[in-house]
Amino acid sequence: MITNNKAFTLTELIVTIAVMIVLVVTWAFYGRGHVKFAMMNEGRLFVDKIVAQEKNYLSENGVYRTENNYTVFSPLLYIDTRENKYFSSFRITTSGNNVTIFLRSVNVNNADAIVATYLGANDTVTFTENIDRLQ
């Protein structure tokens, strides 16, 4: 009686494992850049939220709000860093119509990962990002 065995050969298993290793190594090198890109996008959205709250504060009080020390929560601006997972605290400085926002990364101590400047005169935001400080 002839039986039809359906099994993988050792060569097929080795080729499959080799392909899986190549895929994992490729993701390790190239996928991490996409994760940091997502972190930067989250930081930009967080800065946009702070800028919007600063505009509201300006319209109500006639001046921008300053947070001289790094903080997790600003009750006057209704900004809370616990809403995101990549940034631990922020600081806001003002100079005339300009607002500068400093965002600290969660895993890097005392390092500003993103610095953004809002220019009130022409309503634009410029970003300086240090991708190495994003973790």
N, CA, C and O atoms as CSV, one atom per row, in Angstrom:
chain,resi,resn,atom,element,x,y,z
A,1,MET,N,N,0.824,-1.169,0.000
A,1,MET,CA,C,0.000,0.000,0.000
A,1,MET,C,C,0.884,1.253,0.000
A,1,MET,O,O,1.835,1.330,0.777
A,2,ILE,N,N,0.590,2.215,-0.841
A,2,ILE,CA,C,1.380,3.432,-0.945
A,2,ILE,C,C,0.716,4.510,-0.090
A,2,ILE,O,O,-0.480,4.774,-0.210
A,3,THR,N,N,1.533,5.130,0.783
A,3,THR,CA,C,1.011,6.228,1.605
A,3,THR,C,C,1.555,7.545,1.083
A,3,THR,O,O,2.682,7.612,0.590
A,4,ASN,N,N,0.766,8.566,1.190
A,4,ASN,CA,C,1.159,9.888,0.728
A,4,ASN,C,C,1.460,10.749,1.949
A,4,ASN,O,O,0.547,11.355,2.511
A,5,ASN,N,N,2.720,10.814,2.369
A,5,ASN,CA,C,3.118,11.611,3.525
A,5,ASN,C,C,3.210,13.079,3.135
A,5,ASN,O,O,3.844,13.440,2.143
A,6,LYS,N,N,2.562,13.912,3.937
A,6,LYS,CA,C,2.622,15.352,3.692
A,6,LYS,C,C,3.369,15.980,4.851
A,6,LYS,O,O,2.796,16.228,5.912
A,7,ALA,N,N,4.640,16.234,4.645
A,7,ALA,CA,C,5.477,16.817,5.690
A,7,ALA,C,C,6.481,17.760,5.037
A,7,ALA,O,O,6.721,17.715,3.830
A,8,PHE,N,N,7.056,18.615,5.876
A,8,PHE,CA,C,8.083,19.534,5.403
A,8,PHE,C,C,9.437,18.852,5.465
A,8,PHE,O,O,9.714,18.066,6.371
A,9,THR,N,N,10.265,19.161,4.499
A,9,THR,CA,C,11.623,18.640,4.546
A,9,THR,C,C,12.483,19.582,5.384
A,9,THR,O,O,12.090,20.717,5.657
A,10,LEU,N,N,13.636,19.113,5.781
A,10,LEU,CA,C,14.553,19.933,6.564
A,10,LEU,C,C,14.970,21.167,5.774
A,10,LEU,O,O,15.122,22.238,6.363
A,11,THR,N,N,15.154,21.059,4.505
A,11,THR,CA,C,15.535,22.200,3.670
A,11,THR,C,C,14.443,23.262,3.659
A,11,THR,O,O,14.739,24.453,3.750
A,12,GLU,N,N,13.194,22.847,3.550
A,12,GLU,CA,C,12.096,23.805,3.561
A,12,GLU,C,C,12.000,24.537,4.898
A,12,GLU,O,O,11.734,25.739,4.932
A,13,LEU,N,N,12.212,23.829,5.980
A,13,LEU,CA,C,12.186,24.461,7.302
A,13,LEU,C,C,13.318,25.476,7.459
A,13,LEU,O,O,13.096,26.566,7.986
A,14,ILE,N,N,14.503,25.141,7.019
A,14,ILE,CA,C,15.641,26.049,7.132
A,14,ILE,C,C,15.418,27.301,6.281
A,14,ILE,O,O,15.732,28.404,6.727
A,15,VAL,N,N,14.888,27.155,5.079
A,15,VAL,CA,C,14.613,28.304,4.221
A,15,VAL,C,C,13.552,29.202,4.871
A,15,VAL,O,O,13.684,30.426,4.861
A,16,THR,N,N,12.514,28.603,5.429
A,16,THR,CA,C,11.466,29.383,6.090
A,16,THR,C,C,12.018,30.164,7.269
A,16,THR,O,O,11.698,31.342,7.429
A,17,ILE,N,N,12.828,29.544,8.084
A,17,ILE,CA,C,13.434,30.223,9.243
A,17,ILE,C,C,14.365,31.337,8.776
A,17,ILE,O,O,14.392,32.408,9.382
A,18,ALA,N,N,15.123,31.103,7.715
A,18,ALA,CA,C,16.031,32.133,7.195
A,18,ALA,C,C,15.235,33.344,6.694
A,18,ALA,O,O,15.642,34.481,6.935
A,19,VAL,N,N,14.136,33.127,6.018
A,19,VAL,CA,C,13.311,34.236,5.539
A,19,VAL,C,C,12.747,35.016,6.719
A,19,VAL,O,O,12.717,36.246,6.681
A,20,MET,N,N,12.306,34.336,7.753
A,20,MET,CA,C,11.779,35.013,8.939
A,20,MET,C,C,12.860,35.854,9.621
A,20,MET,O,O,12.577,36.962,10.075
A,21,ILE,N,N,14.067,35.354,9.697
A,21,ILE,CA,C,15.174,36.104,10.302
A,21,ILE,C,C,15.462,37.364,9.486
A,21,ILE,O,O,15.678,38.434,10.055
A,22,VAL,N,N,15.465,37.246,8.178
A,22,VAL,CA,C,15.701,38.414,7.319
A,22,VAL,C,C,14.611,39.465,7.547
A,22,VAL,O,O,14.914,40.656,7.625
A,23,LEU,N,N,13.376,39.050,7.652
A,23,LEU,CA,C,12.284,40.001,7.886
A,23,LEU,C,C,12.416,40.697,9.239
A,23,LEU,O,O,12.192,41.904,9.333
A,24,VAL,N,N,12.770,39.969,10.271
A,24,VAL,CA,C,12.928,40.560,11.607
A,24,VAL,C,C,14.084,41.554,11.622
A,24,VAL,O,O,13.956,42.639,12.190
A,25,VAL,N,N,15.191,41.204,11.015
A,25,VAL,CA,C,16.346,42.104,10.974
A,25,VAL,C,C,16.017,43.357,10.166
A,25,VAL,O,O,16.402,44.462,10.548
A,26,THR,N,N,15.316,43.189,9.068
A,26,THR,CA,C,14.916,44.346,8.260
A,26,THR,C,C,14.031,45.281,9.068
A,26,THR,O,O,14.239,46.494,9.040
A,27,TRP,N,N,13.055,44.753,9.785
A,27,TRP,CA,C,12.189,45.606,10.607
A,27,TRP,C,C,12.988,46.281,11.709
A,27,TRP,O,O,12.737,47.445,12.021
A,28,ALA,N,N,13.939,45.581,12.303
A,28,ALA,CA,C,14.728,46.165,13.395
A,28,ALA,C,C,15.480,47.406,12.928
A,28,ALA,O,O,15.597,48.376,13.677
A,29,PHE,N,N,15.986,47.384,11.710
A,29,PHE,CA,C,16.751,48.527,11.224
A,29,PHE,C,C,15.862,49.622,10.643
A,29,PHE,O,O,16.117,50.804,10.873
A,30,TYR,N,N,14.844,49.258,9.910
A,30,TYR,CA,C,14.041,50.253,9.213
A,30,TYR,C,C,12.742,50.605,9.928
A,30,TYR,O,O,12.241,51.719,9.775
A,31,GLY,N,N,12.202,49.703,10.683
A,31,GLY,CA,C,10.954,49.957,11.381
A,31,GLY,C,C,11.091,50.960,12.505
A,31,GLY,O,O,10.151,51.703,12.787
A,32,ARG,N,N,12.248,50.996,13.155
A,32,ARG,CA,C,12.457,51.922,14.265
A,32,ARG,C,C,12.351,53.374,13.803
A,32,ARG,O,O,11.881,54.229,14.553
A,33,GLY,N,N,12.779,53.656,12.590
A,33,GLY,CA,C,12.644,55.011,12.060
A,33,GLY,C,C,11.193,55.427,11.934
A,33,GLY,O,O,10.858,56.591,12.155
A,34,HIS,N,N,10.332,54.492,11.583
A,34,HIS,CA,C,8.910,54.806,11.486
A,34,HIS,C,C,8.306,55.064,12.858
A,34,HIS,O,O,7.417,55.904,12.995
A,35,VAL,N,N,8.775,54.355,13.864
A,35,VAL,CA,C,8.294,54.586,15.226
A,35,VAL,C,C,8.698,55.985,15.680
A,35,VAL,O,O,7.886,56.698,16.270
A,36,LYS,N,N,9.933,56.386,15.417
A,36,LYS,CA,C,10.367,57.735,15.803
A,36,LYS,C,C,9.613,58.802,15.017
A,36,LYS,O,O,9.337,59.879,15.545
A,37,PHE,N,N,9.279,58.515,13.767
A,37,PHE,CA,C,8.481,59.446,12.991
A,37,PHE,C,C,7.099,59.622,13.633
A,37,PHE,O,O,6.576,60.734,13.692
A,38,ALA,N,N,6.517,58.525,14.112
A,38,ALA,CA,C,5.228,58.605,14.808
A,38,ALA,C,C,5.356,59.414,16.092
A,38,ALA,O,O,4.452,60.172,16.443
A,39,MET,N,N,6.478,59.255,16.795
A,39,MET,CA,C,6.714,60.037,18.012
A,39,MET,C,C,6.772,61.528,17.684
A,39,MET,O,O,6.190,62.345,18.398
A,40,MET,N,N,7.468,61.879,16.614
A,40,MET,CA,C,7.556,63.284,16.232
A,40,MET,C,C,6.183,63.840,15.865
A,40,MET,O,O,5.855,64.975,16.210
A,41,ASN,N,N,5.386,63.040,15.169
A,41,ASN,CA,C,4.043,63.500,14.813
A,41,ASN,C,C,3.192,63.728,16.054
A,41,ASN,O,O,2.436,64.697,16.119
A,42,GLU,N,N,3.309,62.843,17.041
A,42,GLU,CA,C,2.566,63.038,18.278
A,42,GLU,C,C,3.018,64.316,18.983
A,42,GLU,O,O,2.195,65.052,19.527
A,43,GLY,N,N,4.315,64.574,18.972
A,43,GLY,CA,C,4.841,65.797,19.566
A,43,GLY,C,C,4.328,67.038,18.857
A,43,GLY,O,O,4.004,68.035,19.503
A,44,ARG,N,N,4.252,66.987,17.536
A,44,ARG,CA,C,3.733,68.131,16.775
A,44,ARG,C,C,2.258,68.374,17.083
A,44,ARG,O,O,1.825,69.520,17.202
A,45,LEU,N,N,1.495,67.301,17.211
A,45,LEU,CA,C,0.081,67.456,17.560
A,45,LEU,C,C,-0.070,68.028,18.967
A,45,LEU,O,O,-0.955,68.844,19.223
A,46,PHE,N,N,0.797,67.594,19.871
A,46,PHE,CA,C,0.749,68.110,21.237
A,46,PHE,C,C,1.104,69.600,21.255
A,46,PHE,O,O,0.480,70.376,21.978
A,47,VAL,N,N,2.094,69.998,20.469
A,47,VAL,CA,C,2.454,71.418,20.362
A,47,VAL,C,C,1.285,72.215,19.777
A,47,VAL,O,O,0.988,73.314,20.246
A,48,ASP,N,N,0.626,71.668,18.761
A,48,ASP,CA,C,-0.533,72.357,18.186
A,48,ASP,C,C,-1.621,72.576,19.236
A,48,ASP,O,O,-2.282,73.615,19.245
A,49,LYS,N,N,-1.802,71.602,20.114
A,49,LYS,CA,C,-2.800,71.746,21.181
A,49,LYS,C,C,-2.392,72.857,22.151
A,49,LYS,O,O,-3.224,73.658,22.576
A,50,ILE,N,N,-1.115,72.895,22.491
A,50,ILE,CA,C,-0.630,73.944,23.400
A,50,ILE,C,C,-0.800,75.317,22.747
A,50,ILE,O,O,-1.221,76.268,23.406
A,51,VAL,N,N,-0.476,75.427,21.462
A,51,VAL,CA,C,-0.621,76.706,20.753
A,51,VAL,C,C,-2.083,77.141,20.752
A,51,VAL,O,O,-2.376,78.316,20.974
A,52,ALA,N,N,-2.993,76.217,20.507
A,52,ALA,CA,C,-4.418,76.564,20.515
A,52,ALA,C,C,-4.855,77.053,21.894
A,52,ALA,O,O,-5.613,78.017,22.004
A,53,GLN,N,N,-4.379,76.390,22.940
A,53,GLN,CA,C,-4.729,76.811,24.291
A,53,GLN,C,C,-4.100,78.170,24.618
A,53,GLN,O,O,-4.709,78.980,25.317
A,54,GLU,N,N,-2.896,78.422,24.122
A,54,GLU,CA,C,-2.254,79.726,24.326
A,54,GLU,C,C,-3.040,80.836,23.629
A,54,GLU,O,O,-3.180,81.932,24.171
A,55,LYS,N,N,-3.548,80.558,22.438
A,55,LYS,CA,C,-4.363,81.549,21.732
A,55,LYS,C,C,-5.622,81.869,22.529
A,55,LYS,O,O,-6.008,83.033,22.642
A,56,ASN,N,N,-6.264,80.840,23.082
A,56,ASN,CA,C,-7.454,81.062,23.909
A,56,ASN,C,C,-7.107,81.877,25.150
A,56,ASN,O,O,-7.832,82.800,25.521
A,57,TYR,N,N,-5.984,81.525,25.789
A,57,TYR,CA,C,-5.565,82.249,26.983
A,57,TYR,C,C,-5.278,83.713,26.655
A,57,TYR,O,O,-5.624,84.606,27.428
A,58,LEU,N,N,-4.647,83.955,25.507
A,58,LEU,CA,C,-4.357,85.321,25.076
A,58,LEU,C,C,-5.646,86.114,24.855
A,58,LEU,O,O,-5.740,87.273,25.257
A,59,SER,N,N,-6.633,85.492,24.219
A,59,SER,CA,C,-7.879,86.213,23.950
A,59,SER,C,C,-8.641,86.530,25.238
A,59,SER,O,O,-9.352,87.533,25.299
A,60,GLU,N,N,-8.502,85.696,26.260
A,60,GLU,CA,C,-9.207,85.926,27.518
A,60,GLU,C,C,-8.461,86.857,28.468
A,60,GLU,O,O,-9.090,87.621,29.201
A,61,ASN,N,N,-7.118,86.803,28.465
A,61,ASN,CA,C,-6.326,87.520,29.462
A,61,ASN,C,C,-5.420,88.602,28.896
A,61,ASN,O,O,-4.867,89.391,29.662
A,62,GLY,N,N,-5.252,88.663,27.592
A,62,GLY,CA,C,-4.439,89.699,26.984
A,62,GLY,C,C,-2.946,89.408,26.954
A,62,GLY,O,O,-2.182,90.193,26.392
A,63,VAL,N,N,-2.512,88.298,27.544
A,63,VAL,CA,C,-1.100,87.885,27.530
A,63,VAL,C,C,-1.040,86.373,27.339
A,63,VAL,O,O,-2.012,85.658,27.583
A,64,TYR,N,N,0.134,85.902,26.893
A,64,TYR,CA,C,0.344,84.467,26.809
A,64,TYR,C,C,0.692,83.926,28.191
A,64,TYR,O,O,1.226,84.655,29.028
A,65,ARG,N,N,0.394,82.659,28.433
A,65,ARG,CA,C,0.701,81.998,29.697
A,65,ARG,C,C,2.107,81.428,29.631
A,65,ARG,O,O,2.491,80.832,28.624
A,66,THR,N,N,2.880,81.608,30.702
A,66,THR,CA,C,4.239,81.077,30.788
A,66,THR,C,C,4.295,79.988,31.853
A,66,THR,O,O,3.764,80.154,32.951
A,67,GLU,N,N,4.926,78.902,31.528
A,67,GLU,CA,C,5.224,77.834,32.497
A,67,GLU,C,C,6.749,77.766,32.580
A,67,GLU,O,O,7.383,77.091,31.769
A,68,ASN,N,N,7.345,78.464,33.560
A,68,ASN,CA,C,8.799,78.570,33.628
A,68,ASN,C,C,9.486,77.250,33.945
A,68,ASN,O,O,10.593,76.998,33.467
A,69,ASN,N,N,8.850,76.416,34.737
A,69,ASN,CA,C,9.429,75.123,35.097
A,69,ASN,C,C,8.751,74.027,34.291
A,69,ASN,O,O,7.610,74.171,33.853
A,70,TYR,N,N,9.470,72.934,34.104
A,70,TYR,CA,C,8.871,71.797,33.413
A,70,TYR,C,C,7.728,71.259,34.260
A,70,TYR,O,O,7.873,71.075,35.468
A,71,THR,N,N,6.607,71.010,33.628
A,71,THR,CA,C,5.419,70.581,34.343
A,71,THR,C,C,4.718,69.468,33.574
A,71,THR,O,O,4.885,69.331,32.363
A,72,VAL,N,N,3.940,68.683,34.290
A,72,VAL,CA,C,3.153,67.622,33.674
A,72,VAL,C,C,1.761,68.124,33.329
A,72,VAL,O,O,1.149,67.663,32.365
A,73,PHE,N,N,1.258,69.075,34.124
A,73,PHE,CA,C,-0.117,69.539,33.965
A,73,PHE,C,C,-0.176,71.040,34.183
A,73,PHE,O,O,0.419,71.562,35.126
A,74,SER,N,N,-0.889,71.728,33.318
A,74,SER,CA,C,-1.119,73.157,33.462
A,74,SER,C,C,-2.620,73.390,33.592
A,74,SER,O,O,-3.343,73.313,32.599
A,75,PRO,N,N,-3.102,73.677,34.813
A,75,PRO,CA,C,-4.551,73.842,34.979
A,75,PRO,C,C,-5.109,75.064,34.256
A,75,PRO,O,O,-6.280,75.064,33.875
A,76,LEU,N,N,-4.309,76.096,34.060
A,76,LEU,CA,C,-4.812,77.289,33.377
A,76,LEU,C,C,-4.925,77.099,31.867
A,76,LEU,O,O,-5.767,77.716,31.216
A,77,LEU,N,N,-4.073,76.243,31.322
A,77,LEU,CA,C,-4.123,75.974,29.879
A,77,LEU,C,C,-4.838,74.664,29.551
A,77,LEU,O,O,-5.070,74.363,28.380
A,78,TYR,N,N,-5.183,73.898,30.559
A,78,TYR,CA,C,-5.823,72.592,30.371
A,78,TYR,C,C,-4.962,71.670,29.507
A,78,TYR,O,O,-5.460,71.006,28.598
A,79,ILE,N,N,-3.666,71.641,29.808
A,79,ILE,CA,C,-2.721,70.796,29.079
A,79,ILE,C,C,-2.213,69.733,30.043
A,79,ILE,O,O,-1.788,70.048,31.155
A,80,ASP,N,N,-2.258,68.485,29.621
A,80,ASP,CA,C,-1.842,67.375,30.462
A,80,ASP,C,C,-0.990,66.425,29.630
A,80,ASP,O,O,-1.467,65.881,28.634
A,81,THR,N,N,0.263,66.218,30.023
A,81,THR,CA,C,1.145,65.330,29.255
A,81,THR,C,C,0.798,63.869,29.461
A,81,THR,O,O,1.290,63.013,28.726
A,82,ARG,N,N,-0.027,63.564,30.432
A,82,ARG,CA,C,-0.410,62.168,30.639
A,82,ARG,C,C,-1.318,61.670,29.527
A,82,ARG,O,O,-1.624,60.479,29.470
A,83,GLU,N,N,-1.756,62.560,28.643
A,83,GLU,CA,C,-2.582,62.171,27.506
A,83,GLU,C,C,-1.777,61.454,26.423
A,83,GLU,O,O,-2.344,60.706,25.627
A,84,ASN,N,N,-0.474,61.674,26.385
A,84,ASN,CA,C,0.346,61.036,25.358
A,84,ASN,C,C,1.331,60.089,26.019
A,84,ASN,O,O,1.492,60.111,27.240
A,85,LYS,N,N,1.985,59.264,25.230
A,85,LYS,CA,C,2.887,58.286,25.830
A,85,LYS,C,C,4.360,58.545,25.547
A,85,LYS,O,O,5.212,57.796,26.027
A,86,TYR,N,N,4.682,59.576,24.787
A,86,TYR,CA,C,6.072,59.811,24.427
A,86,TYR,C,C,6.700,61.014,25.110
A,86,TYR,O,O,7.923,61.149,25.101
A,87,PHE,N,N,5.900,61.892,25.700
A,87,PHE,CA,C,6.446,63.107,26.295
A,87,PHE,C,C,6.023,63.214,27.756
A,87,PHE,O,O,4.853,63.025,28.090
A,88,SER,N,N,6.991,63.522,28.626
A,88,SER,CA,C,6.743,63.488,30.065
A,88,SER,C,C,6.388,64.852,30.636
A,88,SER,O,O,5.615,64.935,31.590
A,89,SER,N,N,6.934,65.917,30.075
A,89,SER,CA,C,6.673,67.247,30.624
A,89,SER,C,C,6.924,68.302,29.553
A,89,SER,O,O,7.475,68.021,28.488
A,90,PHE,N,N,6.504,69.524,29.867
A,90,PHE,CA,C,6.685,70.624,28.933
A,90,PHE,C,C,6.976,71.898,29.702
A,90,PHE,O,O,6.695,72.011,30.895
A,91,ARG,N,N,7.548,72.858,28.981
A,91,ARG,CA,C,7.825,74.184,29.524
A,91,ARG,C,C,7.481,75.188,28.441
A,91,ARG,O,O,7.700,74.935,27.257
A,92,ILE,N,N,6.934,76.346,28.855
A,92,ILE,CA,C,6.525,77.368,27.894
A,92,ILE,C,C,7.163,78.688,28.298
A,92,ILE,O,O,7.044,79.125,29.443
A,93,THR,N,N,7.841,79.319,27.343
A,93,THR,CA,C,8.371,80.659,27.576
A,93,THR,C,C,7.745,81.594,26.547
A,93,THR,O,O,7.404,81.179,25.439
A,94,THR,N,N,7.602,82.847,26.924
A,94,THR,CA,C,7.013,83.828,26.011
A,94,THR,C,C,7.923,85.038,25.896
A,94,THR,O,O,8.632,85.409,26.832
A,95,SER,N,N,7.878,85.632,24.728
A,95,SER,CA,C,8.620,86.857,24.476
A,95,SER,C,C,7.825,87.652,23.455
A,95,SER,O,O,7.869,87.360,22.260
A,96,GLY,N,N,7.097,88.659,23.925
A,96,GLY,CA,C,6.262,89.447,23.023
A,96,GLY,C,C,5.163,88.599,22.418
A,96,GLY,O,O,4.342,88.034,23.140
A,97,ASN,N,N,5.142,88.505,21.097
A,97,ASN,CA,C,4.149,87.691,20.395
A,97,ASN,C,C,4.630,86.282,20.108
A,97,ASN,O,O,3.957,85.535,19.396
A,98,ASN,N,N,5.782,85.902,20.648
A,98,ASN,CA,C,6.345,84.582,20.383
A,98,ASN,C,C,6.212,83.688,21.607
A,98,ASN,O,O,6.420,84.127,22.738
A,99,VAL,N,N,5.866,82.445,21.369
A,99,VAL,CA,C,5.750,81.435,22.420
A,99,VAL,C,C,6.680,80.291,22.049
A,99,VAL,O,O,6.597,79.763,20.940
A,100,THR,N,N,7.572,79.897,22.969
A,100,THR,CA,C,8.468,78.767,22.734
A,100,THR,C,C,8.063,77.631,23.656
A,100,THR,O,O,7.900,77.825,24.861
A,101,ILE,N,N,7.903,76.444,23.083
A,101,ILE,CA,C,7.439,75.270,23.808
A,101,ILE,C,C,8.534,74.214,23.769
A,101,ILE,O,O,9.057,73.884,22.704
A,102,PHE,N,N,8.873,73.691,24.938
A,102,PHE,CA,C,9.882,72.649,25.072
A,102,PHE,C,C,9.194,71.372,25.540
A,102,PHE,O,O,8.515,71.376,26.566
A,103,LEU,N,N,9.362,70.279,24.797
A,103,LEU,CA,C,8.799,68.990,25.187
A,103,LEU,C,C,9.924,68.038,25.550
A,103,LEU,O,O,10.890,67.887,24.801
A,104,ARG,N,N,9.791,67.392,26.714
A,104,ARG,CA,C,10.782,66.409,27.142
A,104,ARG,C,C,10.294,65.006,26.837
A,104,ARG,O,O,9.115,64.686,26.993
A,105,SER,N,N,11.226,64.182,26.400
A,105,SER,CA,C,10.924,62.793,26.098
A,105,SER,C,C,10.763,62.004,27.390
A,105,SER,O,O,11.352,62.350,28.414
A,106,VAL,N,N,9.963,60.946,27.339
A,106,VAL,CA,C,9.679,60.145,28.529
A,106,VAL,C,C,10.924,59.438,29.034
A,106,VAL,O,O,11.176,59.430,30.239
A,107,ASN,N,N,11.703,58.847,28.149
A,107,ASN,CA,C,12.797,57.974,28.569
A,107,ASN,C,C,14.165,58.627,28.629
A,107,ASN,O,O,15.128,57.982,29.044
A,108,VAL,N,N,14.281,59.865,28.235
A,108,VAL,CA,C,15.580,60.534,28.267
A,108,VAL,C,C,15.516,61.644,29.315
A,108,VAL,O,O,14.724,62.578,29.193
A,109,ASN,N,N,16.346,61.534,30.334
A,109,ASN,CA,C,16.318,62.510,31.422
A,109,ASN,C,C,16.883,63.853,30.979
A,109,ASN,O,O,17.931,63.925,30.337
A,110,ASN,N,N,16.165,64.915,31.336
A,110,ASN,CA,C,16.614,66.289,31.110
A,110,ASN,C,C,17.014,66.569,29.668
A,110,ASN,O,O,18.014,67.240,29.415
A,111,ALA,N,N,16.241,66.059,28.733
A,111,ALA,CA,C,16.549,66.289,27.326
A,111,ALA,C,C,15.305,66.781,26.608
A,111,ALA,O,O,14.247,66.155,26.675
A,112,ASP,N,N,15.439,67.899,25.925
A,112,ASP,CA,C,14.328,68.420,25.136
A,112,ASP,C,C,14.317,67.705,23.788
A,112,ASP,O,O,15.243,67.856,22.991
A,113,ALA,N,N,13.275,66.934,23.541
A,113,ALA,CA,C,13.173,66.207,22.280
A,113,ALA,C,C,12.632,67.097,21.174
A,113,ALA,O,O,13.043,66.979,20.020
A,114,ILE,N,N,11.708,67.990,21.525
A,114,ILE,CA,C,11.118,68.896,20.542
A,114,ILE,C,C,11.063,70.299,21.129
A,114,ILE,O,O,10.627,70.495,22.263
A,115,VAL,N,N,11.508,71.267,20.346
A,115,VAL,CA,C,11.377,72.670,20.703
A,115,VAL,C,C,10.606,73.320,19.557
A,115,VAL,O,O,11.004,73.233,18.395
A,116,ALA,N,N,9.503,73.969,19.901
A,116,ALA,CA,C,8.675,74.614,18.886
A,116,ALA,C,C,8.502,76.079,19.237
A,116,ALA,O,O,8.371,76.435,20.409
A,117,THR,N,N,8.501,76.913,18.235
A,117,THR,CA,C,8.287,78.342,18.435
A,117,THR,C,C,7.068,78.773,17.642
A,117,THR,O,O,6.995,78.590,16.427
A,118,TYR,N,N,6.117,79.347,18.354
A,118,TYR,CA,C,4.912,79.891,17.725
A,118,TYR,C,C,5.122,81.381,17.537
A,118,TYR,O,O,5.351,82.106,18.505
A,119,LEU,N,N,5.046,81.841,16.298
A,119,LEU,CA,C,5.189,83.254,15.975
A,119,LEU,C,C,3.793,83.837,15.821
A,119,LEU,O,O,3.128,83.628,14.807
A,120,GLY,N,N,3.359,84.568,16.834
A,120,GLY,CA,C,2.009,85.104,16.846
A,120,GLY,C,C,1.740,86.121,15.763
A,120,GLY,O,O,0.604,86.259,15.307
A,121,ALA,N,N,2.781,86.845,15.338
A,121,ALA,CA,C,2.585,87.901,14.341
A,121,ALA,C,C,2.099,87.329,13.008
A,121,ALA,O,O,1.219,87.906,12.370
A,122,ASN,N,N,2.671,86.196,12.587
A,122,ASN,CA,C,2.224,85.611,11.319
A,122,ASN,C,C,1.571,84.243,11.505
A,122,ASN,O,O,1.329,83.539,10.525
A,123,ASP,N,N,1.285,83.856,12.749
A,123,ASP,CA,C,0.521,82.650,13.084
A,123,ASP,C,C,1.152,81.380,12.504
A,123,ASP,O,O,0.464,80.558,11.900
A,124,THR,N,N,2.473,81.228,12.695
A,124,THR,CA,C,3.170,80.030,12.224
A,124,THR,C,C,3.900,79.361,13.382
A,124,THR,O,O,4.223,79.999,14.384
A,125,VAL,N,N,4.150,78.078,13.227
A,125,VAL,CA,C,4.890,77.300,14.215
A,125,VAL,C,C,6.093,76.690,13.519
A,125,VAL,O,O,5.955,76.071,12.465
A,126,THR,N,N,7.285,76.864,14.110
A,126,THR,CA,C,8.488,76.219,13.602
A,126,THR,C,C,8.948,75.178,14.619
A,126,THR,O,O,8.852,75.394,15.827
A,127,PHE,N,N,9.444,74.059,14.127
A,127,PHE,CA,C,9.844,72.947,14.979
A,127,PHE,C,C,11.333,72.681,14.857
A,127,PHE,O,O,11.911,72.774,13.775
A,128,THR,N,N,11.943,72.350,15.985
A,128,THR,CA,C,13.296,71.814,16.018
A,128,THR,C,C,13.202,70.501,16.770
A,128,THR,O,O,12.890,70.480,17.961
A,129,GLU,N,N,13.473,69.405,16.076
A,129,GLU,CA,C,13.316,68.091,16.674
A,129,GLU,C,C,14.671,67.413,16.784
A,129,GLU,O,O,15.480,67.463,15.858
A,130,ASN,N,N,14.909,66.783,17.916
A,130,ASN,CA,C,16.117,65.997,18.107
A,130,ASN,C,C,15.679,64.537,18.154
A,130,ASN,O,O,15.273,64.033,19.201
A,131,ILE,N,N,15.765,63.866,17.008
A,131,ILE,CA,C,15.247,62.505,16.907
A,131,ILE,C,C,15.999,61.528,17.808
A,131,ILE,O,O,15.450,60.501,18.205
A,132,ASP,N,N,17.262,61.846,18.132
A,132,ASP,CA,C,18.033,60.951,18.997
A,132,ASP,C,C,17.520,60.992,20.443
A,132,ASP,O,O,17.776,60.070,21.217
A,133,ARG,N,N,16.813,62.033,20.798
A,133,ARG,CA,C,16.288,62.135,22.165
A,133,ARG,C,C,14.887,61.559,22.292
A,133,ARG,O,O,14.320,61.526,23.384
A,134,LEU,N,N,14.335,61.110,21.187
A,134,LEU,CA,C,13.051,60.426,21.234
A,134,LEU,C,C,13.307,58.957,21.509
A,134,LEU,O,O,14.104,58.319,20.822
A,135,GLN,N,N,12.645,58.432,22.494
A,135,GLN,CA,C,12.848,57.023,22.865
A,135,GLN,C,C,11.555,56.271,22.808
A,135,GLN,O,O,11.525,55.072,23.088
